[in-house]
Amino acid sequence: MPTRQHVEILPPHPLRAGYDRTLERGSIADQFQQRLEPAHFNPAYLTALTERVEAALRRDPADEAMRWRLACLLLQNNATAAAVERADQLLTGATLPQARRLADLVTAIRSRAGRPRTGRRVTRVNWSINNRCPMSCHGCYNPFATEQIDLGQAKHILDKLAAHGTTDLILAGGDPLLWPPIFDVIDHATATGINTALDTTGYTLDAAKLTRLRPLSTLRLPLDAVTPEVQRAFRRSSDANLLQVLLDSLALCDREGFDRVRVHTVASARNLHQLKDIAAEVFSHPCVVQWVVFQWWGRRASPATTRALSVDTHAVRSAVEAIRLDHPGRDIILAETADRELLNWMIQSSGQVVTFGSGPEEEFILGNLLTDQVEDILTHPILDFDAMSRGVPVTPGPQ
């Protein structure tokens, strides 16, 4: 087995590629483009920036770029119904492409305004519980935070979710296997009756860890290629043996009889031609019960990366349909980018709760589970309960 380098990084930021380095440092435009960085995406930073933008608009109410910035900030920082209405007014007559996109999003939010929000439940929760990872994948969408909760705080959040009636929990990162308390978190979650899944790179998986993961409903492992160069390039790992390491993780699950593995493959222009061979590899492992193909989602990618990796929806759909014919009876799911907008109710490693749209700047703070009740967060006007219901349950098979 290849030597696994134990690498822990907070993946490179700023989160949004293509920063304009010509902007004056500390200017409104510069602070605005930095707002999604882990140290800045919090209510305190956004509130202070909102005050600066408000003052600028008072000086020049017709500045469309400033109106768009303010609308973004209002929506991203624990938006109220009144904030949504003001954002709608600010975007009236928008001509900037980014402002028109945001206006469309506001229209969708307002269309849900009359639907009941009290008495609702969030049954499926994603939790980016650890902010460190051994890789830095192209298009990673997890909303990394600089803060890291401790085990006691994690249990407090789990108790809130269980009392609320959450049934499905996905623990992710970063890589949660790099966070020592993760096994106690899994034990606590499953003891409350929550079906729990774990998303990991599989990079540090071994037999001892797999034994501690037995309570899981599913263990999610990645496989994006059948050639080392493509796998390593996409996951941006320093390990030349990365592909073999991931295959070894699947083989380990086979040997140990862990038969609840779900493999994740991100389909991009770089590996579309390999999907058929990836499927053959995936289904050669007895441990695999489900294969999910994600259409590449470049929410935080640079324009150059987007051009290199973007793949047409119809091309991915066609490839997956052909694979289904080759593997009848196997559980194969295609997650298209259009189906993922506002899908996730995501807890960050800080306890902050966010959701996000499809655009690179569409990340919305909903609250914080260290201080807020689940039911209060669910009254947030941006939430789309129909989208949230489309999430795949953590336990494979008929539901």
ROBATI-443347 format. One record per residue: residue in one letter; y, x, z of N, C-alpha, C in turn. Coordinates in steps of 0.001 Angstrom, whole numbers, plus 500000, padded with zeros to 6 digits. Each point is the difference from the previous one (the first is absolute). Example, Ala and Ser with C-alpha at 12.3 -4.5 7.8 and 13.67 -1.06 7.14 Angstrom:
<atoms>
A494310513190507800501190499110500000501200500900500000;S501050499650499280501190500820500060501090499230500730;
</atoms>
This chain:
<atoms>
M498797500855500000501203499145500000501248500887500000;P501000499710499166501210500821499965500721499993501345;T500726501075500273500810500061501210501192499057499860;R500200499147500991501111499054499947501181500568500776;Q501089500156499330501202500500500646500653498851500760;H500215500195501302500608498942500806501516500080499832;V500530499189499123501424500029499673500628498694500451;E501067500082500763500722498805500420501456500142499580;I500459499117499155501395500037499572500600498606500094;L501287499947500250500753498780499758500376500090498534;P499386499177499147500182500175498551501455500152499595;P500230500758498921501363500386499627500936498813499842;H501197500188500470501041499006499878501242500734499500;P500983499366499462500287498575500047498988499148499253;L499925498743500457499004499106499436500313499632498557;R501248499896499667500357499575498647500300501224499151;A499227500184498969500194501157499134501308499868499208;G500474501100499493501172499956499139501318499943500742;Y500068500594501189501268500022500720501086500655499140;D501182499454500102501156500556499300500612501093500881;R499719501237499650500462501116500818501484500290499809;T500631499313499052501429500228499784500859499170500939;L499398499055500699500785499150500894500517500804501187;E501166499641500435500576500657501172499142499716501223;R499582501063500678499170499829501186500741499178501049;G499313498980500520500608499158501022500798498838499458;S500157499931498667500708498867499408499137498745500114;I500616498839499759499239498753500049498853500040499006;A500279500457498799498955500044498976498855500912500426;D500334501120500622498961500940500441499209499425501171;Q500692499422500961499298499397501137499117498837499545;F500469499274499010499218498875499504498708500487499345;Q500077501070499212498797500468499328499020500675500984;Q500489500341501187499133500607501006499417498990500988;R500331498738499860499664499046501061498499499763500166;L499167500295498991498563499769500119499257501204500565;E500703501076500308499337501125500631499489499575501375;P498899500585500465499408499575501273500976499997501169;A500880500989500054500935500080501123501122498977499907;H500170499385498840501143499115499775499636498527499868;F498752499702499644499667498595499745499723499287501320;N501097499683500684499931499317501290501285499199500171;P500008499022500901501187499141500143501279500750500324;A499926501058500810501224500702500387500682500635498788;Y499238500695499175500578500649498818500537498956499025;L499199498962499744500414498985499032501217499220500481;T500089499748501301501153499274500537501280500817499843;A499913501299500325501178500859499864500436500112498542;L499030500092499101500340500093498582500579498678499501;T499487498897500487500537498689499613501476499900500353;E500364500502501159501404499942500421500882500821499055;R499502501158499545500766500819499055500175499272498668;V498928499367499536500064499296498709500923498789500109;E499925499276501110500896498852500206501461500448499923;A500309501114500630501385500498499983500421500380498585;A499086500604499244500317500373498622500242498772499137;L499227498946500236500174498769499213501299499291500344;R500425500119501228501293499396500344501123500663499212;R499837501294499717501017500708499218499909499658498517;D498770499739499513499808499704498581498883498965499849;P500323498704500180498988498944499972499278499867498659;A500555500545498930499392499845498675499022501130499663;D499808500964500874499120501136499734498550499517499974;E499419499858498793498666499405499900498922500886500622;A500118501303499857499012500894500595499995499859501520;M501213499844500580500094499850501450499468498631500428;R500231498983499183499469498674500317498465500031499981;W499440500695499023498540500130499938499463500750501223;R500682501085500388499562500758501173499999499114501250;L501059499223500165500074499147501177498895498943499976;A499749499411498850498926499013499901498661500623500383;C499746501220499526498764500708500363499896500163501509;L501069500491500602499979500271501430499798498735500815;L500630498912499585499843498734500713498549499521499963;L499351500198498861498621499545499865499020500925500720;Q500333501279500070499049500976500522500029500125501512;N501001499485500639500186500258501431499859498712500803;N498744499577500226499734498792500796500838498817499510;A499873499699498732500831498968499378499823498632500656;T501113499304500128499990498599500426500199499120498773;A499858498704500182500252499081498884501439500143499512;A500926500204500935501409500167499621500184501281499191;A499269501052500340500096501256499261499489499833498573;V498949499214499834499475499731498655501033499255499166;E500663499020500610501015499235499278501175500893499609;R500377500900500903501117500891499667499596500961498895;A498774500503500052499521500885498936500032499283498662;D499642498732500007500020499209498766501419499911499445;Q500967499785500878501395499930499574500488501344499458;L499610501073500651500436501330499563499453500355498619;L498842499439499668499345500335498737500335499025498878;T500825499009500278500393499032498967500701500707498843;G499528499752498785500593500612498816499653501461499836;A498930500450500640499635501420499951499723500456498576;T500449501207499684499737500582498680499181501292500101;L500083500693501135499193501213500174498520499631500016;P499147500756499329498563499662499974499397499873501387;Q500331500918500901499427499926501337500495498782500765;A501230499582499723500551498818500658499348498736499458;R499729499971498689499333498826499422498582499860500552;R499313501130500146498650499965500573500042499450501423;L500959500475500798500122499528501373500364498518500034;A500840499571499053500364498582499929498770499138499732;D499103500472499153498760499253499739499157499902501261;L499959501073500759499232499994501242500609499014500999;V501315499974500073500676499061500901499727498565499579;T499994499751498699499686498652499508498616499562500479;A499036500903499933498645499688500465499976499765501504;I500752500802500740500067499825501458500598498644500341;R501080499640499322500663498721500283499127498818499619;S499146500184498990499109498891499599498978499673501075;R499753500953500922499042499760501080500680499530501275;A501320499874499968500763499742501226499613498686500665;G499633499007499206499691498694500574498593499872500555;R499181500998499792498622499925500485499947500323501491;P499100499350500730499929500251501446499612501431500306;R500670500579500994499705501370500386499493500081501436;T500328499031500804499448499983501348498584499432499948;G499191500449500920498618499537500036499096500695498999;R500535500970499247499184500731499041499277501150500705;R498964500496499330499275501147500542499919501097498952;V500044501232500460499705501132499130498580500420500358;T499073499716499102498598500269500292499574501401499594;R500709500589499050499616501312499472501169500961500146;V499777501116500697501064500950500304499590501405499558;N500903500680499321499835501423499690500787500810501020;W499405501080500470500661500810501021499936501458499581;S501132500550499638500101501424499693500117500743501328;I498867500140500673500004500359501421500239501481500245;N499782500829498975500213501443500145500891500500498869;N500984500820500332500971500432498997499716501396499458;R498755500452500120499617501295499443498833499819499026;C499922500895499020498984499881498958499672501381499450;P498781500224499528499694501280499369500370500048498525;M500526498892499479500331499918498577501383499397499823;S500482500013498772501292499413499671499872499331498637;C499382498824499995499582499353498756501191499527499170;H499850500093498686501017499474499088500116498491500189;G501206499546500337500211498565500125499593499433501339;C499798500844501007499650499492501327501047498984500435;Y499540498839500459500937498932500333500155499798501505;N499233500727500807500094499775501435501382500372500526;P500578499156500849501350500231500525499976500909501212;F499898501281499771499886500956501104501218499947500911;A499736500168501290501061500073500998499872501324500737;T501099500485500564499931501253500740499384499790501379;E500150498802500573499497499739501340498507499692499973;Q499294500403501044498573499746500129499729499361501360;I499487498772500005499666499345501252498839500718500684;D499775499674501288498861500560500716498916498924500143;L498886500363500628498876499082500109500359498749500789;G500726500166501081500384498838500795500834499011499199;Q500927500518499218500828499128499162499157499330498914;A499046500746499442499119499412498981499198498846500581;K499479500169501207499232498922500630500888498790500280;H501243500260500384500956498910500240500207499185498723;I500145500694498883500171499308498717498743499240499630;L498844500602500198498731499320499696499849498720500817;D500374500061501254499901498807500844500906498888499484;K501184500376499509500902498997499419499373499362498757;L499412500840499148499392499477498775498830499080500323;A499167500402500947498837499186500357500432498667500594;A500997500026500878500481498761500611500610499074498957;H500606500592498983500607499207498926498955499330499121;G498848500639499841498952499450499148499740500800498747;T500474501254499963499687500873498870498497500249499955;T499412499865498810498552500161499856499612501275499270;D500873500517499128499681501159499176501050501086500198;L499534501219500243500901501115500228499545501195499181;I500936500595499240499723501210499246500789501138500630;L499302500993500526500628501178500583500089501073498923;A501215500463499739500208500964498927500980501059500466;G500604500696499060500941501049500338500939500254498843;G500173501290499690499312501169500455498481499829500059;D499404500843500823498564499916500214499742499780501473;P499513498821500369499790499709501418498972500897500665;L499089500608499230498999500883500609500606501300500510;L501258500270499662500686501174500529500676499703501336;W499923498757500458500647499589501255498914499811501052;P499896500870500994498880499953500949499757498648500670;P501032499198500367499710498726500670499393498918499099;I499813500283498708499631498925499074498685499323500383;F499060500740500562498713499393500342500146499025501162;D500864500317500964500278499064501090500724498768499484;V500866500190499013500691498856499390498992499076499321;I499064500578499255498970499196499323499172499234501024;D499595500683501067499199499335501031500762498839500620;H501289500213500263500805498949500623500189498823499038;A500270500309498727500207498937499014498752499156499828;T498860500646499853498763499246499779499587499245501253;A500332500539501166499677499305501243500775498692500130;T501183499932499388500783498755500030499518498989498964;G499059500411499141499479499103498978500655500132498646;I500883500993499829500662500204498712499085500794499072;N499776499482498784499268500758498986500864501176499570;T499459501198500109500820501201499820499450500880498887;A500893500431499126499670500936498926500819501259500185;L499517501081499422500713501272500097500143500610498620;D501256500279499613500299500735498769500147501474500344;T499169500847499430500093501424500255499840500770498701;T500532501196499969499747500858498841498551500466499978;G499313499906501142498639500500500095499928501507500118;Y501155500623500070500057501455499912499374500690501208;T500152499410501181499443500610501207498835499198500558;L499446499094499211498888499172500474498760500862500230;D499356499796501148498731500670500271499085499026500735;A498778500440500308499014499091500586500453499490501360;A500620500853500814500453499570501324501077498922499888;K500951500192499093501046498995499810499413498710499447;L499059500116499078499401498809499415499286499166501063;T499387500649500951499362499278501099501016499181500777;R501165500567500255501052499274500717500586498873499166;L499786500028498678500563498978499110499046498828499773;R498868499983500669499007498937499804500555498591500223;P500948499783500913500501498631500200500807499436498826;L500372500840499037500854499545498895499315498955499135;S500814499102499461499505499070498980499883500688498654;T500938500891499703499911500836498801500683501338500243;L499460501000499332500604501321499939500426500214498561;R501277500308499772500532500137498649500182501472499657;L499398500424498890500060501389499544500513500053498565;P500739501052499641500566500082498650499110500760499034;L500057499603498737499402500782498916500739499622498730;D500711500959499421500881499710498872499622500731498729;A498905500751500014499650500786498820498552500475500114;V499502500482498889498690500658499990500153501467499622;T501238500435499846500277501417499737500939500516501084;P499760501207500496500792500532501119501494500061499710;E500373500353498770501415500183499687500774498692500133;V499423498918499481500699498711500047500094499500501438;Q498901500121500755500009499541501383501041500750500827;R500005501309499875500908500802500807501453499785499585;A500243499862498702501372499825499523500594498695500514;F499183498933500028500541498718500448500265500003501496;R499059500518500774500156500002501461500873501154500496;R500366500911499106500862501138500321499512500722501260;S498751500451499928499380500733501095499999501490499692;S500035500810501050499922501440499827498567500493499873;D499031499102500152498590500370500000499408499846498600;A499589501101499404499400499951498664498668499266500001;N499379499842501179498711499320500112500151498535500410;L501184499437499819500267498658500512498988498974499505;L499710499970498712499083499004499467498642500091500689;Q499489501200500157498699500154500648500048499541501458;V501102500255500664500155499551501382499908498474500076;L500663499309499076499963498536500001498602499488499674;L499326500637499066498624499616499678499079500266501188;D500249501075500733499206500297501192500186498922501065;S501206499442500098500244498932500970499174498762499659;L499927499675498713499155498878499578498533500304500262;A499576501206499709498604500375500234499670499953501491;L500953500376500837499795499930501446499750498558500436;C500796499073499484499799498586500329498629499527499525;D499570500472498841498654499663499519498940500471500994;R500081501252500391498985500585500885499967499321501360;E501176499634500507500080499416501332499782498496499994;G499783499422498813499750498564499922501213499142500312;F501196500557499783501227499224500206500260499220498713;D499635498734499989499962499232498754501176499048499840;R501157500371500525501182499140499893501183500798499461;V499762500734498918501048500827499399500645499270498839;R501297500041499962500779499471498891500714501181499360;V499768500221498721500628501123499295501275499525499311;H501049500775500154501288499725499357500218500989498855;T500327499467498845500350500816498839501365499561499487;V500902500937499847501303499694499422499937500301498508;A500128498960499193499914500149498545501372500353499437;S500054501121499297501241500442499387499711500462498581;A501052500409499309499804500511498640499133501255499993;R499951500711501122499244501247500076498495499792500148;N499579498852500549498567499824500244499418498724499396;L500794499278499210499498498750499427498730500237499193;H499949501106499275498837500302499176498775500365500842;Q500200500242501288498888500363500875499479498835500826;L500632498838499917499629498897500884498520499642499899;K499457500007498804498590499652499838499106500984500739;D500314501282499893499199501014500690500244499958501514;I501226499685500399500271499851501430499166498861500569;A499933498891499263499203498858500453498535500389500163;A499480500757499056498602500431500085499780500850501252;E500950500876500289499882500815501207500088499140501255;V500967499111500030500199499144501171498734499209500314;F499430499364498973498866499113500240498667500737500091;S500045501320499875498790500783500252499791500222501492;H500997499633500803499919500216501440499603498702500704;P498876499993500692499552498785500701500986499508501050;C500843500894500497500938499606501052501105499079499495;V500236499972498683501149499284499447499679498521499808;V500833499148500599499836498555499834501130499386499175;Q501075500767499796501143499430499281500790501131499355;W500479499747498783500836500970499288501297499304499622;V501129500599500375501306499437499695500758500965499103;V500437499500498867500794500787499055501456499543500119;F500862500908500402501422499710500136500738500506498767;Q500700499128499311500874500460498938501086500872500628;W500231501187499442500954500930500594501356499348500200;W500567500242501179501231499339500423501013501078500351;G500937500263499107500937501099500202501248499604500739;R499849499417501175501169499534500743500938501143500370;R499448501176500267500851501106500438499914501198499072;A499541499766498813499803501115499070501254500275499181;S500110501232499538501111500373499132499799499376498625;P501055499901499209499830499474498638498977500779499195;A499958501320500168499040500811499251498566499676500414;T499770499849501309498656499650500483499618498603499549;T500955499099500011499731498637499560499581499979498532;R500701500774499183499627500065498584498607500603499824;A499639500948500841498712500688499862498830499169500512;L500220499162501018498887499325500661499919498501499758;S501095499373499600499965498549499815498936499606498985;V499355498887500291498931499530499130500173498500499782;D499763499571498778500198498604499631499011499096500732;T500498498874500491499154499063500738498812499542499173;H500241499689498737498908499495499150498941501076499774;A500423501257499936499035501080499805499091500138501218;V500586499934501191499192500082501222499091498793500112;R500554498833499708499212498775500106498810500040499056;S500231500475498793498925500081499012498918500979500446;A500427501151500537499033500996500456499155499468501143;V500618499301500933499265499461501149499051498882499569;E500418499175499068499115498934499516498754500594499351;A500163501059499244498847500655499374499065500576501057;I500575500555501049499191500570501080499232498902500732;R500620498861500185499296498880500652498762499594499210;L500096500071498684498833499678499175498901501045500180;D500407501253500211499025501076500200499353499949501378;H500710499393500970499495499964501381500023498568500522;P499178499125499415499997498599500425499597499863501458;G500669499080500669499675499744501393500686500909500992;R500699501036499528500712500897500909501395499452500285;D500466500244501206501293499501500449501086500958499516;I500670499621498900501034500828499392501310499207500004;I501038500581500573501297499327500122501056500817499272;L500809499328499211501143500641499349501275499542500690;A500767500949500508501273499696500645501128500432499075;E500565499035499295501094500293499082501314500105500767;T500925500767499459501261500206500709500751498696500226;A499922499092499048500742498741500121499518499161501178;D498770500225500442499438499210501087500286500602501369;R500693501130500042500157500705501268501395499888500601;E500914499332499295501346499849500532499985499101501230;L500601500494501087500104499274501270498635499575500540;L498955500740499591498640499665500427499746500421501440;N500464501181500350499593500595501270500999499774501125;W499449499718501140500739499982501260499633501317500645;M500858501006499877499653501377500328500673500448501294;I499180500461500947500521500609501218500089501507499765;Q501139500586500308500147501446499859499484500713501247;S499911501321499926499520500783501139500960499936501181;S501194499471499789500990499835501061499910498640500677;G499189499091499436499949498624500488500883499063499199;Q500888500568499163500864499184499152499168499285498943;V500360498751499709499278499194499017500852499881498738;V499373500261498851500705499933498729499143499269498974;T500637499578498950499303499574498796500779500568498828;F499423499929498794500712500593498869499679499264498713;G501006500068499103499835499444498674499474501063499055;S500109499736498707499457500931499017500975501110499632;G501277499806500266500985500993499604500060501175500952;P500563501121499556500025501216500810500867499911501238;E500919499051500057500898499902501154499783498724500798;E498919499285499697499795498681500596499050500093501204;E500560500484501080499255500166501246500806499307501087;F499352499101500731500736499105500892499481500105501427;I500898500255500945499638500011501413499941498557500500;L498897499672500690499811498648500513500127499925501517;G499794501116500683500034499995501460499257501211500530;N499650499950501285499257501100500618499072499407501052;L498709500283499873499015499393500889499983500615501390;L500730501080500214500133500508501359500924499112500822;T500874499269499328500979499169500708499971498539499597;D499567499695498782500060498629499482498638499318500057;Q500029498691500050498774499218499912499633499764498532;V498709499914499727499547499769498630500631498731499439;E500023498953500813500509498712499524501463500077499599;D500783500822500707501414500147499646500154500747498680;I499183501019499790500068500757498751499635499108498812;L499097499064500224499545499142498905501057499000499537;T501084499867500721501077499116499549500928500700499003;H499732501273499726500857500769499094500027499338498623;P501187499754499432500090499246498744499394500699498788;I499833501316500042499498500715498827498494499827499830;L499289499718501077498547499917499928499532498960498986;D498977500364499251499389499112499015498555499765500447;F499756498875500636498673499728500552498955499812498905;D500421499498498853499048499866498894499518501369499537;A500923500948499893499614501352499603499098500626501050;M500348499830501263499214500591501076498575499472500018;S499819498768499596498664499398500021499097500576498915;R500582500719499015499193500573498926499332501309500404;G500308500507501172499394501249500422498477499882500125;V499297501062499642498546499999500064499549500131501454;P499151499097500516499509500124501374499320501341500238;V500001500450501250499433501312500280498467499990499962;T499397498822500104498553499905499943499587499559498608;P499306500836499230499611499615498634499034498835499985;G499958499326498851499062498900499832500684498664500032;P499261498897499810500575498651499995500714499713501305;Q501176499416499899500779499685501190500036498502500228;
</atoms>
